[in-house]
Structures are given as structure tokens and as C-alpha cells.
Amino acid sequence: MTKVELPKELVEQELDAMKNDFEHQLSHQQTTLDDYLKRAEITEEKLRDQWKETAEKRVFGGLALNELKKREGIEASDEDVSKEIDRLQNLYPAEKENIEKKYDSPTERSRLKTLLAGQKAIDRLWQMATRGDNLKNIV
């Protein structure tokens, strides 16, 4: 395994995202992060320390996928985005208008394009791994 010095800012951003996701999950359970921390008898800092290794793995994986996308020229097209929006609308017909409204936003279309390119990179990585291609030079 390659040793890589991960940018601290990226790890902190990932920890922030993990915290936001956790707070969202807790809200579905009718509780807050503060309540959780009190019940668990830990501080937010301790929780972040517990999550740090996972955050680092996520950052490393994201950087590796970005490098693979760059080296392999993997991108998602506007047509890919339109097809995915259509797929989502067919999958969730009751949400068709909400999906259309959400993806009218250039920011959301860009996020979807990035997500689709990431999925293409994962598909390519899987293809490389199952064919026995050399994966050493990805990162």
C-alpha cells in the first residue's frame, strides 16, 4: 500500500461531512448531536478522533478515483446526466416534479455529473481488477 500524505483540510472537510450526515441521522431519531454526546459521555473532539481513520480512507479513495478519472479520461456527459434524471423520474414517479425541479439547478446537475463520473471510474476500476490489469500506478 502506498503511503500518501493526505491534505489535513480534506480530512477535516470529510469529518465535517460525516458530522453533518450523523446529525441528519440523529434528527430522524428525534435527537441531537449534543444529546448523543451527553448519552455517550464523549466530546465532539473524541467523536471526530474516532472517525478520523474512516475520514482518511474516504479522502484517499476519493483522490485515487480522481486520479483514475484523470488518467483514463473518464467523464460523464450531459447526455449521461439527462438519462440519469429520466431513470430517477421513472424509478420514483410520484417525485417526478421534485426531481425535475432539483436538477434544474446548475449546481445539482454538476453534482450529479461528478457522481456519475465517479461511478464510471468505479466501474472501470472493477473492470481492471477482474481482468487482472496492473493497478499499481493509480495513486
N, C-alpha and C positions, 0 to 999 in steps of 0.2 A: 504494500500500500504506500502510495506517495505521501510524503509529509508536506503539507501546504500551510503556510501562514495565512490564516483567514483574516480578512479585514474586520477589526473589532466593531466598526459601525454596522456592518452587515449582520453580525451576530446579534448586536443589540436590537437592530430592526426586527430580526426574526423573533427574538424574545418578546418584543413589544407586540408583534402579531400573534404570538402564542398566548400572551396575556389577554389580548382582545378576544380571541377565539374562546378562551376559557371563561371570560366574563360573559360572553354571549351564551355559552352552555349553561352557566350558573343561572342566568336570568330565566332560562326555560324551566329551571328547578325552583323558581321563585326565591332565589337567594342572591347575595352579592359576593364579590371577592373579599371584601372586609369581613363579612360573616364567615366565609370559608376559612380565611386565615385565622380568625379567632378560634373556630372549632378545631382546626388542625394544630393550633398553638405554634404557628410559624409566622415569620415575617415575609413580606413580598420579596425581599432580597434573598431569603433562603429558598423560596419557591423558584425564583429565577436561577439560582445556583443549581437546583435540582434539574431544571430544564436545559441548562447550558449545553450539555453534550448533545442532546437532541437538536437544539438550535444549530450547533456547529455542523452536525451531519446534514441538516437540511440546507444550510448555506453551501456546504461542499457539493452536495448533489445538484443544487441549482447552478453553481459555477461550472460543474462538469457538463451538465446538459447544455448550458450556454456555449461552452467551447465546442461541444459536438455539433450543435446547430451551426456555428460559425464554420467549422472545418468541413462539414458536409453540405453547407449551403441550404440548410433546412429552414423553410419559411412557410407560413400559412398565407394563402391568398385571400383577396376579398371574396372570391367565389367560395372558398372553404368556410369563411365566416357566414355567408348567406346560407349555405347548406346546413350549417350547424344551427343557425337560428330557426330554419324551417324544421329541422329534426326536433328541436326543443318544443316548438309550437305543436307539432304532431304528437309528441310524447305527452304534452300537458295542454290539451285543447282548451280547458277551462281557463288557462293562464295566457292564452294566445295574445290578447291585447297588452297585458303586462309585460310579456316577453318582448313584444314589438316596441313598446314604449322604452323599456330598459335599453335595448340595443339601438335606439335612435341616437343615443349619446355617443359621440366620438370616443370618449374615454372608455366606455363599456365595450365598444367594438374593438378598440385597441387591446383591452384586457383579454377579450375572447380570442383575438388573433394570437396573442402571446401564449395563451393556454393551449390553443390548437397546435402551434409550432412546438411547444413543449411535448405534447402528446406524440407528434410526429417524430421528435427526437427519441422519445422513449421507445416507440415502435422500431425505429432504426437501430437503437441500442440492442433491443431484443433480437432483431434480425441478425445483427453482428454476433451476438453471443451464441445464438443457436446454430449459426453456421461455423462457429469456431474462428471468426475473424480476430485479428490482433487488436485488443482493446487497450494496450499499454499506453498509447500516445494520446489518449483523450484528454487527460489533465496533466 
